[in-house]
Amino acid sequence: MILFQGKEVGLRTLESEDAGLLVRWLSDPVVLEFYEGRDRPLDAELVRKHFYEDREEIIPCIIQYNGADIGYLQFYEIQEEERDIYGLSDEAGSIYGMDQFIGESRYWNKGIGTELIKETLRYLVNDRGARKIVMDPQAWNTRALRVYEKCGFKKVKLLGKHEWHEGEYRDCWLIVYAGNH
C-alpha cells in the first residue's frame, strides 16, 4: 500500500516479497557501517525474524525513488517506557519514532534522504497526528545528523552508550522534531 508519493520520493508498506531486498541491503558492509553494524549482517532467517515477526506496533516501509525500491523506513508510536528513557513522559499527544536507511548506496549524497525525511515528517504530522517525532542516531554519524537538522530536528539529549554497534556501545543523540507545535 502506498503511504505517500512525493515528486520523486515515495513510501509504501513492506511486503513479503521485499525480504530479498532487505537481505541484500543488510548484508552489504557499506550499508551496515551505518545501520546494524558490519559485524551483524542479516540473512533471510534474521530478516524474517527482525522485520516480519511481532511487528504489530511498527509500520515497516520501503522507500522508493522515482519508482525504484532504494531503502527501508519504519515508524511507530513510542510507548511509555521509551518516553521515560527519552525524558518525554509528560508530553501530551502522539510521539512517533522512526528509523531508516537508504540501502542502495549509489543514491547516497544526492539529497534524497533530505527529501524522504521532509515527506515522512509531513505524512506523520498531517496523516498520523504526530505532535513530535524522535530519533536516536549515533553521535558519530554526522552526515545523518546534518540531514535531520536540515529537516527541523533539534538535538535534545546525548544518550551515553545507548546502542550496540560494531563491538561497543555507542553514544547517540536524542533528536526531536516538533514541527509547528
VMD Tcl script that builds the backbone (N, CA, C; Angstrom):
set m [mol new atoms 543]
animate dup $m
set s [atomselect $m all]
$s set {name element resname resid chain x y z} {
  {N N MET 1 A 0.840 -1.169 0.000}
  {CA C MET 1 A 0.000 0.000 0.000}
  {C C MET 1 A 0.897 1.248 0.000}
  {N N ILE 2 A 0.568 2.198 -0.841}
  {CA C ILE 2 A 1.314 3.459 -0.925}
  {C C ILE 2 A 0.879 4.350 0.239}
  {N N LEU 3 A 1.839 4.807 1.045}
  {CA C LEU 3 A 1.535 5.723 2.143}
  {C C LEU 3 A 1.609 7.167 1.674}
  {N N PHE 4 A 2.620 7.475 0.876}
  {CA C PHE 4 A 2.680 8.785 0.227}
  {C C PHE 4 A 3.574 8.684 -0.993}
  {N N GLN 5 A 3.333 9.584 -1.923}
  {CA C GLN 5 A 4.165 9.689 -3.114}
  {C C GLN 5 A 4.418 11.158 -3.361}
  {N N GLY 6 A 5.655 11.577 -3.132}
  {CA C GLY 6 A 6.043 12.948 -3.399}
  {C C GLY 6 A 6.468 13.083 -4.855}
  {N N LYS 7 A 7.138 14.169 -5.153}
  {CA C LYS 7 A 7.595 14.415 -6.525}
  {C C LYS 7 A 8.501 13.282 -7.009}
  {N N GLU 8 A 9.475 12.880 -6.186}
  {CA C GLU 8 A 10.388 11.797 -6.559}
  {C C GLU 8 A 10.422 10.672 -5.542}
  {N N VAL 9 A 10.160 11.010 -4.274}
  {CA C VAL 9 A 10.289 10.052 -3.183}
  {C C VAL 9 A 8.912 9.585 -2.731}
  {N N GLY 10 A 8.789 8.267 -2.526}
  {CA C GLY 10 A 7.549 7.700 -2.027}
  {C C GLY 10 A 7.824 6.680 -0.940}
  {N N LEU 11 A 6.761 6.305 -0.254}
  {CA C LEU 11 A 6.861 5.317 0.806}
  {C C LEU 11 A 5.687 4.365 0.676}
  {N N ARG 12 A 6.008 3.062 0.676}
  {CA C ARG 12 A 4.963 2.048 0.628}
  {C C ARG 12 A 5.221 1.037 1.731}
  {N N THR 13 A 4.185 0.320 2.123}
  {CA C THR 13 A 4.355 -0.662 3.190}
  {C C THR 13 A 5.169 -1.850 2.689}
  {N N LEU 14 A 5.884 -2.452 3.615}
  {CA C LEU 14 A 6.718 -3.622 3.343}
  {C C LEU 14 A 5.832 -4.810 2.990}
  {N N GLU 15 A 6.220 -5.558 1.965}
  {CA C GLU 15 A 5.509 -6.766 1.542}
  {C C GLU 15 A 6.433 -7.968 1.729}
  {N N SER 16 A 5.865 -9.151 1.756}
  {CA C SER 16 A 6.683 -10.358 1.960}
  {C C SER 16 A 7.737 -10.525 0.863}
  {N N GLU 17 A 7.409 -10.127 -0.348}
  {CA C GLU 17 A 8.376 -10.274 -1.447}
  {C C GLU 17 A 9.541 -9.285 -1.367}
  {N N ASP 18 A 9.518 -8.382 -0.389}
  {CA C ASP 18 A 10.625 -7.437 -0.200}
  {C C ASP 18 A 11.766 -8.015 0.631}
  {N N ALA 19 A 11.590 -9.214 1.171}
  {CA C ALA 19 A 12.611 -9.808 2.044}
  {C C ALA 19 A 13.968 -9.889 1.353}
  {N N GLY 20 A 13.991 -10.225 0.082}
  {CA C GLY 20 A 15.250 -10.316 -0.657}
  {C C GLY 20 A 16.000 -8.984 -0.710}
  {N N LEU 21 A 15.260 -7.892 -0.851}
  {CA C LEU 21 A 15.888 -6.563 -0.827}
  {C C LEU 21 A 16.556 -6.321 0.516}
  {N N LEU 22 A 15.836 -6.634 1.593}
  {CA C LEU 22 A 16.391 -6.413 2.929}
  {C C LEU 22 A 17.630 -7.269 3.164}
  {N N VAL 23 A 17.595 -8.517 2.711}
  {CA C VAL 23 A 18.774 -9.385 2.857}
  {C C VAL 23 A 19.960 -8.773 2.111}
  {N N ARG 24 A 19.724 -8.316 0.889}
  {CA C ARG 24 A 20.814 -7.729 0.095}
  {C C ARG 24 A 21.368 -6.479 0.771}
  {N N TRP 25 A 20.483 -5.588 1.188}
  {CA C TRP 25 A 20.937 -4.343 1.807}
  {C C TRP 25 A 21.631 -4.601 3.137}
  {N N LEU 26 A 21.067 -5.511 3.944}
  {CA C LEU 26 A 21.577 -5.714 5.301}
  {C C LEU 26 A 22.654 -6.789 5.384}
  {N N SER 27 A 23.206 -7.133 4.235}
  {CA C SER 27 A 24.423 -7.949 4.202}
  {C C SER 27 A 25.532 -7.191 3.474}
  {N N ASP 28 A 25.261 -5.968 3.075}
  {CA C ASP 28 A 26.220 -5.104 2.388}
  {C C ASP 28 A 27.023 -4.314 3.432}
  {N N PRO 29 A 28.339 -4.543 3.530}
  {CA C PRO 29 A 29.149 -3.846 4.545}
  {C C PRO 29 A 29.076 -2.321 4.446}
  {N N VAL 30 A 28.867 -1.787 3.250}
  {CA C VAL 30 A 28.776 -0.337 3.075}
  {C C VAL 30 A 27.546 0.203 3.810}
  {N N VAL 31 A 26.435 -0.501 3.716}
  {CA C VAL 31 A 25.204 -0.105 4.414}
  {C C VAL 31 A 25.329 -0.397 5.907}
  {N N LEU 32 A 25.867 -1.570 6.226}
  {CA C LEU 32 A 25.955 -1.999 7.627}
  {C C LEU 32 A 26.839 -1.090 8.477}
  {N N GLU 33 A 27.761 -0.391 7.858}
  {CA C GLU 33 A 28.591 0.542 8.622}
  {C C GLU 33 A 27.720 1.567 9.352}
  {N N PHE 34 A 26.571 1.908 8.753}
  {CA C PHE 34 A 25.700 2.934 9.316}
  {C C PHE 34 A 24.428 2.371 9.939}
  {N N TYR 35 A 24.084 1.125 9.655}
  {CA C TYR 35 A 22.826 0.544 10.144}
  {C C TYR 35 A 23.090 -0.898 10.550}
  {N N GLU 36 A 22.912 -1.215 11.775}
  {CA C GLU 36 A 23.114 -2.548 12.356}
  {C C GLU 36 A 24.570 -2.849 12.705}
  {N N GLY 37 A 25.518 -2.507 11.850}
  {CA C GLY 37 A 26.926 -2.797 12.099}
  {C C GLY 37 A 27.455 -3.873 11.167}
  {N N ARG 38 A 28.697 -3.692 10.720}
  {CA C ARG 38 A 29.297 -4.633 9.763}
  {C C ARG 38 A 29.511 -6.014 10.359}
  {N N ASP 39 A 29.507 -6.095 11.685}
  {CA C ASP 39 A 29.676 -7.392 12.345}
  {C C ASP 39 A 28.343 -8.117 12.527}
  {N N ARG 40 A 27.258 -7.546 12.004}
  {CA C ARG 40 A 25.933 -8.145 12.183}
  {C C ARG 40 A 25.149 -8.217 10.878}
  {N N PRO 41 A 25.705 -8.840 9.837}
  {CA C PRO 41 A 24.930 -8.967 8.594}
  {C C PRO 41 A 23.707 -9.852 8.829}
  {N N LEU 42 A 22.633 -9.552 8.125}
  {CA C LEU 42 A 21.401 -10.314 8.265}
  {C C LEU 42 A 21.217 -11.246 7.079}
  {N N ASP 43 A 20.858 -12.489 7.376}
  {CA C ASP 43 A 20.495 -13.446 6.324}
  {C C ASP 43 A 18.974 -13.509 6.270}
  {N N ALA 44 A 18.434 -14.398 5.421}
  {CA C ALA 44 A 16.986 -14.477 5.228}
  {C C ALA 44 A 16.248 -14.777 6.527}
  {N N GLU 45 A 16.790 -15.657 7.343}
  {CA C GLU 45 A 16.146 -16.009 8.609}
  {C C GLU 45 A 16.094 -14.819 9.559}
  {N N LEU 46 A 17.199 -14.090 9.688}
  {CA C LEU 46 A 17.230 -12.926 10.570}
  {C C LEU 46 A 16.328 -11.802 10.055}
  {N N VAL 47 A 16.283 -11.624 8.745}
  {CA C VAL 47 A 15.379 -10.621 8.169}
  {C C VAL 47 A 13.938 -10.982 8.502}
  {N N ARG 48 A 13.586 -12.245 8.334}
  {CA C ARG 48 A 12.212 -12.678 8.639}
  {C C ARG 48 A 11.879 -12.382 10.102}
  {N N LYS 49 A 12.770 -12.753 11.009}
  {CA C LYS 49 A 12.524 -12.529 12.438}
  {C C LYS 49 A 12.461 -11.042 12.785}
  {N N HIS 50 A 13.410 -10.277 12.245}
  {CA C HIS 50 A 13.550 -8.877 12.634}
  {C C HIS 50 A 12.521 -7.952 11.970}
  {N N PHE 51 A 12.118 -8.261 10.749}
  {CA C PHE 51 A 11.266 -7.338 10.002}
  {C C PHE 51 A 9.843 -7.827 9.763}
  {N N TYR 52 A 9.583 -9.113 10.001}
  {CA C TYR 52 A 8.260 -9.644 9.665}
  {C C TYR 52 A 7.512 -10.270 10.840}
  {N N GLU 53 A 8.169 -10.552 11.954}
  {CA C GLU 53 A 7.504 -11.189 13.090}
  {C C GLU 53 A 7.358 -10.208 14.248}
  {N N ASP 54 A 6.255 -10.310 14.968}
  {CA C ASP 54 A 5.994 -9.483 16.159}
  {C C ASP 54 A 6.241 -7.998 15.899}
  {N N ARG 55 A 5.635 -7.487 14.865}
  {CA C ARG 55 A 5.859 -6.094 14.465}
  {C C ARG 55 A 4.584 -5.264 14.527}
  {N N GLU 56 A 3.594 -5.695 15.329}
  {CA C GLU 56 A 2.293 -5.032 15.305}
  {C C GLU 56 A 2.353 -3.546 15.650}
  {N N GLU 57 A 3.337 -3.121 16.420}
  {CA C GLU 57 A 3.443 -1.707 16.804}
  {C C GLU 57 A 4.190 -0.887 15.742}
  {N N ILE 58 A 4.926 -1.558 14.879}
  {CA C ILE 58 A 5.820 -0.884 13.940}
  {C C ILE 58 A 5.252 -0.974 12.532}
  {N N ILE 59 A 5.305 0.147 11.809}
  {CA C ILE 59 A 4.887 0.170 10.408}
  {C C ILE 59 A 6.157 0.120 9.554}
  {N N PRO 60 A 6.469 -1.054 8.958}
  {CA C PRO 60 A 7.671 -1.179 8.125}
  {C C PRO 60 A 7.361 -0.778 6.681}
  {N N CYS 61 A 8.292 -0.055 6.078}
  {CA C CYS 61 A 8.056 0.503 4.747}
  {C C CYS 61 A 9.283 0.373 3.840}
  {N N ILE 62 A 9.008 0.432 2.556}
  {CA C ILE 62 A 10.057 0.502 1.544}
  {C C ILE 62 A 10.075 1.916 0.968}
  {N N ILE 63 A 11.269 2.473 0.912}
  {CA C ILE 63 A 11.477 3.798 0.324}
  {C C ILE 63 A 11.610 3.623 -1.183}
  {N N GLN 64 A 10.909 4.467 -1.922}
  {CA C GLN 64 A 11.022 4.440 -3.378}
  {C C GLN 64 A 11.512 5.796 -3.884}
  {N N TYR 65 A 12.331 5.727 -4.917}
  {CA C TYR 65 A 12.815 6.936 -5.571}
  {C C TYR 65 A 12.557 6.778 -7.062}
  {N N ASN 66 A 11.712 7.638 -7.587}
  {CA C ASN 66 A 11.289 7.529 -8.994}
  {C C ASN 66 A 10.864 6.095 -9.330}
  {N N GLY 67 A 10.148 5.475 -8.412}
  {CA C GLY 67 A 9.603 4.133 -8.627}
  {C C GLY 67 A 10.527 2.983 -8.284}
  {N N ALA 68 A 11.805 3.254 -8.018}
  {CA C ALA 68 A 12.756 2.183 -7.682}
  {C C ALA 68 A 12.805 2.009 -6.158}
  {N N ASP 69 A 12.850 0.761 -5.717}
  {CA C ASP 69 A 12.983 0.455 -4.295}
  {C C ASP 69 A 14.433 0.684 -3.886}
  {N N ILE 70 A 14.643 1.641 -2.934}
  {CA C ILE 70 A 16.033 2.003 -2.605}
  {C C ILE 70 A 16.364 1.899 -1.126}
  {N N GLY 71 A 15.387 1.644 -0.262}
  {CA C GLY 71 A 15.717 1.605 1.149}
  {C C GLY 71 A 14.536 1.240 2.020}
  {N N TYR 72 A 14.764 1.352 3.319}
  {CA C TYR 72 A 13.803 0.920 4.325}
  {C C TYR 72 A 13.565 2.041 5.331}
  {N N LEU 73 A 12.316 2.177 5.765}
  {CA C LEU 73 A 11.957 3.126 6.805}
  {C C LEU 73 A 10.878 2.474 7.660}
  {N N GLN 74 A 10.966 2.679 8.966}
  {CA C GLN 74 A 9.897 2.225 9.852}
  {C C GLN 74 A 9.527 3.352 10.785}
  {N N PHE 75 A 8.252 3.391 11.151}
  {CA C PHE 75 A 7.812 4.361 12.141}
  {C C PHE 75 A 6.854 3.676 13.099}
  {N N TYR 76 A 6.716 4.283 14.270}
  {CA C TYR 76 A 5.932 3.670 15.333}
  {C C TYR 76 A 5.636 4.733 16.370}
  {N N GLU 77 A 4.494 4.586 17.036}
  {CA C GLU 77 A 4.183 5.479 18.140}
  {C C GLU 77 A 4.957 4.990 19.350}
  {N N ILE 78 A 5.745 5.876 19.954}
  {CA C ILE 78 A 6.555 5.423 21.089}
  {C C ILE 78 A 5.679 5.312 22.332}
  {N N GLN 79 A 5.987 4.311 23.119}
  {CA C GLN 79 A 5.197 3.970 24.291}
  {C C GLN 79 A 5.836 4.533 25.555}
  {N N GLU 80 A 5.186 4.306 26.673}
  {CA C GLU 80 A 5.578 4.910 27.947}
  {C C GLU 80 A 7.038 4.640 28.325}
  {N N GLU 81 A 7.493 3.393 28.144}
  {CA C GLU 81 A 8.868 3.051 28.535}
  {C C GLU 81 A 9.888 3.892 27.774}
  {N N GLU 82 A 9.685 4.015 26.468}
  {CA C GLU 82 A 10.601 4.814 25.653}
  {C C GLU 82 A 10.463 6.303 25.978}
  {N N ARG 83 A 9.245 6.754 26.239}
  {CA C ARG 83 A 9.041 8.144 26.648}
  {C C ARG 83 A 9.851 8.442 27.914}
  {N N ASP 84 A 9.850 7.486 28.860}
  {CA C ASP 84 A 10.622 7.655 30.099}
  {C C ASP 84 A 12.112 7.777 29.800}
  {N N ILE 85 A 12.644 6.874 28.969}
  {CA C ILE 85 A 14.064 6.889 28.616}
  {C C ILE 85 A 14.449 8.226 27.993}
  {N N TYR 86 A 13.568 8.752 27.154}
  {CA C TYR 86 A 13.853 9.989 26.431}
  {C C TYR 86 A 13.495 11.249 27.219}
  {N N GLY 87 A 12.898 11.080 28.404}
  {CA C GLY 87 A 12.506 12.245 29.189}
  {C C GLY 87 A 11.295 12.959 28.623}
  {N N LEU 88 A 10.403 12.221 27.978}
  {CA C LEU 88 A 9.226 12.811 27.346}
  {C C LEU 88 A 7.927 12.319 27.981}
  {N N SER 89 A 7.992 11.831 29.198}
  {CA C SER 89 A 6.820 11.245 29.866}
  {C C SER 89 A 5.665 12.230 30.020}
  {N N ASP 90 A 5.989 13.495 30.205}
  {CA C ASP 90 A 4.947 14.493 30.456}
  {C C ASP 90 A 4.399 15.130 29.177}
  {N N GLU 91 A 4.901 14.693 28.031}
  {CA C GLU 91 A 4.455 15.262 26.761}
  {C C GLU 91 A 3.068 14.740 26.386}
  {N N ALA 92 A 2.191 15.639 25.987}
  {CA C ALA 92 A 0.847 15.246 25.549}
  {C C ALA 92 A 0.871 14.890 24.064}
  {N N GLY 93 A -0.045 14.047 23.663}
  {CA C GLY 93 A -0.214 13.728 22.254}
  {C C GLY 93 A 0.697 12.622 21.779}
  {N N SER 94 A 0.530 12.293 20.513}
  {CA C SER 94 A 1.272 11.197 19.894}
  {C C SER 94 A 2.707 11.604 19.594}
  {N N ILE 95 A 3.627 10.755 20.008}
  {CA C ILE 95 A 5.039 10.933 19.670}
  {C C ILE 95 A 5.447 9.705 18.867}
  {N N TYR 96 A 5.989 9.939 17.702}
  {CA C TYR 96 A 6.417 8.845 16.834}
  {C C TYR 96 A 7.934 8.759 16.802}
  {N N GLY 97 A 8.425 7.554 16.677}
  {CA C GLY 97 A 9.827 7.300 16.410}
  {C C GLY 97 A 9.952 6.812 14.986}
  {N N MET 98 A 11.124 6.981 14.412}
  {CA C MET 98 A 11.364 6.463 13.068}
  {C C MET 98 A 12.832 6.107 12.907}
  {N N ASP 99 A 13.077 5.139 12.038}
  {CA C ASP 99 A 14.423 4.684 11.683}
  {C C ASP 99 A 14.414 4.442 10.184}
  {N N GLN 100 A 15.540 4.653 9.548}
  {CA C GLN 100 A 15.590 4.467 8.106}
  {C C GLN 100 A 17.021 4.319 7.612}
  {N N PHE 101 A 17.123 3.752 6.438}
  {CA C PHE 101 A 18.399 3.724 5.723}
  {C C PHE 101 A 18.119 3.622 4.238}
  {N N ILE 102 A 18.997 4.216 3.461}
  {CA C ILE 102 A 18.972 4.020 2.011}
  {C C ILE 102 A 19.909 2.863 1.740}
  {N N GLY 103 A 19.361 1.764 1.247}
  {CA C GLY 103 A 20.117 0.531 1.056}
  {C C GLY 103 A 20.893 0.470 -0.242}
  {N N GLU 104 A 20.566 1.342 -1.161}
  {CA C GLU 104 A 21.275 1.420 -2.447}
  {C C GLU 104 A 22.237 2.590 -2.355}
  {N N SER 105 A 23.509 2.301 -2.078}
  {CA C SER 105 A 24.474 3.370 -1.780}
  {C C SER 105 A 24.698 4.321 -2.955}
  {N N ARG 106 A 24.375 3.908 -4.162}
  {CA C ARG 106 A 24.537 4.836 -5.301}
  {C C ARG 106 A 23.566 6.018 -5.207}
  {N N TYR 107 A 22.568 5.924 -4.317}
  {CA C TYR 107 A 21.615 7.016 -4.110}
  {C C TYR 107 A 22.010 7.913 -2.934}
  {N N TRP 108 A 23.139 7.651 -2.302}
  {CA C TRP 108 A 23.601 8.475 -1.190}
  {C C TRP 108 A 24.136 9.809 -1.709}
  {N N ASN 109 A 24.101 10.810 -0.862}
  {CA C ASN 109 A 24.690 12.133 -1.138}
  {C C ASN 109 A 24.080 12.813 -2.359}
  {N N LYS 110 A 22.786 12.603 -2.569}
  {CA C LYS 110 A 22.088 13.229 -3.691}
  {C C LYS 110 A 20.876 14.048 -3.230}
  {N N GLY 111 A 20.720 14.217 -1.914}
  {CA C GLY 111 A 19.587 14.974 -1.384}
  {C C GLY 111 A 18.321 14.152 -1.221}
  {N N ILE 112 A 18.376 12.876 -1.547}
  {CA C ILE 112 A 17.192 12.017 -1.466}
  {C C ILE 112 A 16.782 11.802 -0.010}
  {N N GLY 113 A 17.747 11.611 0.874}
  {CA C GLY 113 A 17.442 11.429 2.292}
  {C C GLY 113 A 16.729 12.639 2.874}
  {N N THR 114 A 17.170 13.821 2.511}
  {CA C THR 114 A 16.527 15.052 2.986}
  {C C THR 114 A 15.083 15.104 2.517}
  {N N GLU 115 A 14.862 14.822 1.239}
  {CA C GLU 115 A 13.501 14.827 0.702}
  {C C GLU 115 A 12.638 13.762 1.375}
  {N N LEU 116 A 13.215 12.583 1.598}
  {CA C LEU 116 A 12.499 11.496 2.274}
  {C C LEU 116 A 12.071 11.914 3.677}
  {N N ILE 117 A 12.990 12.487 4.449}
  {CA C ILE 117 A 12.674 12.875 5.824}
  {C C ILE 117 A 11.595 13.958 5.822}
  {N N LYS 118 A 11.706 14.951 4.967}
  {CA C LYS 118 A 10.698 16.016 4.907}
  {C C LYS 118 A 9.320 15.449 4.580}
  {N N GLU 119 A 9.236 14.580 3.584}
  {CA C GLU 119 A 7.951 13.983 3.193}
  {C C GLU 119 A 7.387 13.101 4.302}
  {N N THR 120 A 8.263 12.343 4.989}
  {CA C THR 120 A 7.802 11.461 6.064}
  {C C THR 120 A 7.301 12.286 7.247}
  {N N LEU 121 A 7.995 13.361 7.586}
  {CA C LEU 121 A 7.536 14.235 8.664}
  {C C LEU 121 A 6.160 14.808 8.336}
  {N N ARG 122 A 5.990 15.265 7.105}
  {CA C ARG 122 A 4.703 15.814 6.672}
  {C C ARG 122 A 3.604 14.754 6.832}
  {N N TYR 123 A 3.900 13.531 6.406}
  {CA C TYR 123 A 2.944 12.432 6.499}
  {C C TYR 123 A 2.596 12.126 7.968}
  {N N LEU 124 A 3.612 11.998 8.817}
  {CA C LEU 124 A 3.358 11.648 10.218}
  {C C LEU 124 A 2.564 12.730 10.944}
  {N N VAL 125 A 2.847 13.983 10.657}
  {CA C VAL 125 A 2.122 15.079 11.307}
  {C C VAL 125 A 0.706 15.195 10.740}
  {N N ASN 126 A 0.580 15.240 9.424}
  {CA C ASN 126 A -0.723 15.503 8.797}
  {C C ASN 126 A -1.648 14.296 8.781}
  {N N ASP 127 A -1.119 13.107 8.528}
  {CA C ASP 127 A -1.966 11.920 8.369}
  {C C ASP 127 A -2.036 11.045 9.613}
  {N N ARG 128 A -1.013 11.092 10.450}
  {CA C ARG 128 A -0.984 10.242 11.644}
  {C C ARG 128 A -1.175 11.035 12.937}
  {N N GLY 129 A -1.204 12.348 12.848}
  {CA C GLY 129 A -1.453 13.174 14.029}
  {C C GLY 129 A -0.285 13.274 15.000}
  {N N ALA 130 A 0.926 13.065 14.516}
  {CA C ALA 130 A 2.101 13.154 15.388}
  {C C ALA 130 A 2.294 14.585 15.871}
  {N N ARG 131 A 2.493 14.731 17.179}
  {CA C ARG 131 A 2.838 16.043 17.735}
  {C C ARG 131 A 4.344 16.243 17.744}
  {N N LYS 132 A 5.058 15.133 17.911}
  {CA C LYS 132 A 6.519 15.165 17.877}
  {C C LYS 132 A 7.000 13.876 17.213}
  {N N ILE 133 A 8.195 13.954 16.622}
  {CA C ILE 133 A 8.854 12.778 16.060}
  {C C ILE 133 A 10.261 12.756 16.647}
  {N N VAL 134 A 10.691 11.571 17.084}
  {CA C VAL 134 A 12.010 11.437 17.694}
  {C C VAL 134 A 12.833 10.396 16.952}
  {N N MET 135 A 14.133 10.581 17.005}
  {CA C MET 135 A 15.087 9.595 16.509}
  {C C MET 135 A 16.280 9.611 17.450}
  {N N ASP 136 A 17.096 8.536 17.365}
  {CA C ASP 136 A 18.298 8.481 18.208}
  {C C ASP 136 A 19.506 8.007 17.391}
  {N N PRO 137 A 19.922 8.819 16.409}
  {CA C PRO 137 A 21.086 8.431 15.598}
  {C C PRO 137 A 22.369 8.433 16.420}
  {N N GLN 138 A 23.302 7.595 15.992}
  {CA C GLN 138 A 24.593 7.552 16.672}
  {C C GLN 138 A 25.319 8.890 16.481}
  {N N ALA 139 A 25.967 9.327 17.545}
  {CA C ALA 139 A 26.586 10.654 17.577}
  {C C ALA 139 A 27.673 10.820 16.515}
  {N N TRP 140 A 28.349 9.749 16.137}
  {CA C TRP 140 A 29.424 9.844 15.153}
  {C C TRP 140 A 28.898 9.996 13.721}
  {N N ASN 141 A 27.608 9.743 13.494}
  {CA C ASN 141 A 27.049 9.754 12.144}
  {C C ASN 141 A 26.648 11.181 11.758}
  {N N THR 142 A 27.665 11.995 11.522}
  {CA C THR 142 A 27.441 13.423 11.286}
  {C C THR 142 A 26.671 13.688 9.992}
  {N N ARG 143 A 26.846 12.846 8.992}
  {CA C ARG 143 A 26.111 13.043 7.729}
  {C C ARG 143 A 24.611 12.936 7.979}
  {N N ALA 144 A 24.183 11.892 8.704}
  {CA C ALA 144 A 22.762 11.725 9.011}
  {C C ALA 144 A 22.265 12.875 9.887}
  {N N LEU 145 A 23.042 13.240 10.902}
  {CA C LEU 145 A 22.626 14.323 11.788}
  {C C LEU 145 A 22.429 15.633 11.026}
  {N N ARG 146 A 23.295 15.915 10.052}
  {CA C ARG 146 A 23.129 17.124 9.237}
  {C C ARG 146 A 21.800 17.097 8.492}
  {N N VAL 147 A 21.460 15.948 7.912}
  {CA C VAL 147 A 20.195 15.819 7.188}
  {C C VAL 147 A 19.024 16.081 8.134}
  {N N TYR 148 A 19.042 15.445 9.298}
  {CA C TYR 148 A 17.931 15.576 10.239}
  {C C TYR 148 A 17.780 17.017 10.729}
  {N N GLU 149 A 18.907 17.663 11.023}
  {CA C GLU 149 A 18.840 19.051 11.475}
  {C C GLU 149 A 18.338 19.966 10.362}
  {N N LYS 150 A 18.737 19.687 9.132}
  {CA C LYS 150 A 18.259 20.460 7.994}
  {C C LYS 150 A 16.733 20.356 7.856}
  {N N CYS 151 A 16.178 19.220 8.300}
  {CA C CYS 151 A 14.737 18.971 8.203}
  {C C CYS 151 A 13.963 19.461 9.427}
  {N N GLY 152 A 14.650 20.035 10.411}
  {CA C GLY 152 A 13.967 20.627 11.549}
  {C C GLY 152 A 14.109 19.898 12.870}
  {N N PHE 153 A 14.867 18.804 12.899}
  {CA C PHE 153 A 15.125 18.121 14.169}
  {C C PHE 153 A 16.113 18.930 14.993}
  {N N LYS 154 A 15.948 18.875 16.309}
  {CA C LYS 154 A 16.863 19.538 17.239}
  {C C LYS 154 A 17.469 18.493 18.159}
  {N N LYS 155 A 18.769 18.625 18.417}
  {CA C LYS 155 A 19.430 17.770 19.399}
  {C C LYS 155 A 18.903 18.157 20.782}
  {N N VAL 156 A 18.451 17.139 21.536}
  {CA C VAL 156 A 17.858 17.406 22.838}
  {C C VAL 156 A 18.699 16.827 23.964}
  {N N LYS 157 A 19.240 15.625 23.754}
  {CA C LYS 157 A 19.916 14.947 24.859}
  {C C LYS 157 A 20.908 13.931 24.300}
  {N N LEU 158 A 22.128 13.942 24.836}
  {CA C LEU 158 A 23.103 12.927 24.473}
  {C C LEU 158 A 22.804 11.673 25.284}
  {N N LEU 159 A 22.607 10.564 24.593}
  {CA C LEU 159 A 22.302 9.283 25.234}
  {C C LEU 159 A 23.597 8.480 25.259}
  {N N GLY 160 A 24.277 8.510 26.388}
  {CA C GLY 160 A 25.581 7.855 26.514}
  {C C GLY 160 A 25.479 6.342 26.410}
  {N N LYS 161 A 26.392 5.773 25.608}
  {CA C LYS 161 A 26.483 4.312 25.444}
  {C C LYS 161 A 25.094 3.687 25.267}
  {N N HIS 162 A 24.365 4.206 24.301}
  {CA C HIS 162 A 22.949 3.877 24.095}
  {C C HIS 162 A 22.706 2.706 23.147}
  {N N GLU 163 A 23.586 2.510 22.158}
  {CA C GLU 163 A 23.310 1.499 21.128}
  {C C GLU 163 A 24.558 0.673 20.833}
  {N N TRP 164 A 24.383 -0.635 20.802}
  {CA C TRP 164 A 25.475 -1.551 20.475}
  {C C TRP 164 A 25.733 -1.478 18.974}
  {N N HIS 165 A 26.968 -1.199 18.606}
  {CA C HIS 165 A 27.325 -1.095 17.185}
  {C C HIS 165 A 28.790 -1.491 17.024}
  {N N GLU 166 A 29.015 -2.524 16.246}
  {CA C GLU 166 A 30.353 -2.983 15.908}
  {C C GLU 166 A 31.239 -3.186 17.140}
  {N N GLY 167 A 30.718 -3.947 18.099}
  {CA C GLY 167 A 31.522 -4.379 19.229}
  {C C GLY 167 A 31.595 -3.452 20.423}
  {N N GLU 168 A 30.843 -2.367 20.400}
  {CA C GLU 168 A 30.858 -1.464 21.545}
  {C C GLU 168 A 29.555 -0.676 21.618}
  {N N TYR 169 A 29.260 -0.191 22.827}
  {CA C TYR 169 A 28.112 0.697 22.985}
  {C C TYR 169 A 28.516 2.088 22.516}
  {N N ARG 170 A 27.673 2.673 21.674}
  {CA C ARG 170 A 27.951 3.993 21.106}
  {C C ARG 170 A 26.990 5.035 21.662}
  {N N ASP 171 A 27.476 6.257 21.769}
  {CA C ASP 171 A 26.630 7.382 22.153}
  {C C ASP 171 A 25.696 7.716 20.999}
  {N N CYS 172 A 24.495 8.131 21.346}
  {CA C CYS 172 A 23.506 8.556 20.363}
  {C C CYS 172 A 22.948 9.912 20.791}
  {N N TRP 173 A 22.407 10.622 19.845}
  {CA C TRP 173 A 21.698 11.863 20.144}
  {C C TRP 173 A 20.211 11.592 20.099}
  {N N LEU 174 A 19.481 12.037 21.124}
  {CA C LEU 174 A 18.038 12.104 21.019}
  {C C LEU 174 A 17.763 13.395 20.267}
  {N N ILE 175 A 17.114 13.261 19.122}
  {CA C ILE 175 A 16.728 14.433 18.347}
  {C C ILE 175 A 15.214 14.445 18.229}
  {N N VAL 176 A 14.646 15.660 18.256}
  {CA C VAL 176 A 13.197 15.808 18.280}
  {C C VAL 176 A 12.766 16.808 17.222}
  {N N TYR 177 A 11.727 16.415 16.499}
  {CA C TYR 177 A 11.056 17.318 15.559}
  {C C TYR 177 A 9.712 17.686 16.165}
  {N N ALA 178 A 9.486 18.965 16.373}
  {CA C ALA 178 A 8.233 19.397 16.979}
  {C C ALA 178 A 7.361 20.148 15.991}
  {N N GLY 179 A 7.810 20.287 14.759}
  {CA C GLY 179 A 7.004 20.944 13.730}
  {C C GLY 179 A 6.563 22.325 14.168}
  {N N ASN 180 A 5.281 22.588 13.972}
  {CA C ASN 180 A 4.721 23.895 14.315}
  {C C ASN 180 A 4.063 23.917 15.685}
  {N N HIS 181 A 4.249 22.833 16.460}
  {CA C HIS 181 A 3.563 22.739 17.747}
  {C C HIS 181 A 4.279 23.556 18.799}
}
mol reanalyze $m
mol bondsrecalc $m
mol representation Tube
mol addrep $m
